Amino acid sequence: MVGVLLGSMFAFINKETYRYIRQDAFTKGEYLQYRLHYGVISAGEAEITIDPKLYKVNDRICYHTNVNGYTTGTFDLFLRIRDKFGAYIDTSAIVPQKGYRFIQEGNFKMRDITRYDHVNNLAYPDVEGKEKKTYKIPDNVQELVSGYYYLRTIDYNKMQIGDTIKMNAFYEDSTYKFNLKYLGKTNISTKIGKFKAILLSPIMPENRLFKGENSIKFYISDDKNRIPLKVKAEMFVGAVEVDIKDYKGTRHPIGYL
């Protein structure tokens, strides 16, 4: 009897260690397709998907998400890229239970699979060619893919222009503070139609690749789905854009203007 009571107590404590985010923006089966281009020159495409099934990882129910990016046309002849990023994202806490990167860029290949223990705040990266170590992580840490889905859970109607969204992100063997600035709302045109959009910009430190603090801008649909519509990056070598070109399986009807 005592064992049953103690087991119940520990089960309750374990559940309470996770935050709960109520979200209605995305669900399993969603498919988004994008085109990457330099001006009028197409350079590649990307697909962002959520598996039609749910999975259990670390005894938590998860979405399985994938981002597949690849070069096309002339760019594929000079630098063939076949990158795959993915995560098993906790459906309640919107944190990664497991994340992975399979990189193939020209002759360079890399494999990275990281498991997360959010109860004990630990990460276990398994990066090809590197020694396996255990790292301490902050509460509710994100990785590349889960961080993008977390941004879709935020109620931007409660934000003021200039407000900052703060996230802790784990990448390979380090934790980073990732901050984005809310720049308000605007209207944009895309291949699939016109939208009212939420505008965000990562706060970039001074570097040799991007021009200025607000050199990257994210446009997210200002509807219930909050799907990424466009990314603009002002680089010293020129402007790069990623534009949505197709979608299926969104949780709600798309909110066109």
C-alpha positions, 0 to 999 in steps of 0.5 A, a space after each residue: 500500500 505504501 509503495 502504491 502511494 509513493 509511486 502515485 506521489 512521484 508520478 504526480 511530481 513528475 507531471 508537475 515538472 513540465 509546463 503546459 501550453 494550450 495551443 490551437 495553431 498546429 496538429 498532426 498531418 500538416 504539410 508546408 512547402 517553401 522556395 528559397 531564392 536570391 532575387 529571381 533565381 531559385 536556389 532550393 526548396 524546403 518542406 516542413 511536416 508533422 507526421 500523421 501519427 503521435 509518438 511516445 518519447 520519454 513517456 510523453 506524447 509527441 508530435 514528430 516533425 521534419 524539415 527537409 531542405 535541398 538545393 535545386 537547379 544550377 545550385 544543385 550542380 555546384 553545392 548539392 545540399 540534402 539536409 534533414 532536421 527533425 524533432 519529437 515535440 512534447 504535445 503539452 509542453 512544446 519542448 523537444 524530447 528528441 532532436 536530430 540533424 542529418 546534414 549532407 552538403 557537398 562532400 560534408 556529412 554530419 549526424 547529430 541525435 540529441 535526447 532531452 531530459 526536462 525533468 533533470 534538465 539534461 541533454 545527451 547529444 550524440 554528434 558523429 565524430 565527437 565524444 559523448 557527453 552530458 550537458 546541463 540545460 535550462 528549463 524548457 530549452 528548445 532546439 531548431 525545429 521545436 523553437 519554430 513551433 513554440 513561436 506559433 503558440 504565442 498570443 501576439 495580440 497581447 504584445 506591444 511593438 518592440 517587445 522581446 520573445 526570449 528562448 533558451 536553445 541547445 545546439 550541439 554542445 552549448 546553450 544559447 539565448 535566442 531573442 526575437 523582437 516583435 515588430 507589429 503586423 503588416 500585409 504581404 503577398 505570397 504565391 498562395 495569396 495575400 495575408 495579414 502577417 505578424 512580423 518578427 526579427 531575431 536580434 542578431 549580434 554583430 557579424 560578418 554574414 548578416 547586415 545589422 541587428 534586424 537583418 532577418 525578418 520572419 512573417 507569420 500568418 496572423 490567423 489561427 494557424 500562424 504558419 510561416 509565410 516568408 523569411 527575408 535575410 539581408 546578407 552582405 552578399 545579397 538578399 535571400 528569401 524563403 517563400 511559402 508555395 504550398 500547404 496541406 492539412 492546416 488545423 484551420 482554414 487559411 486566413 487570406 485577405 
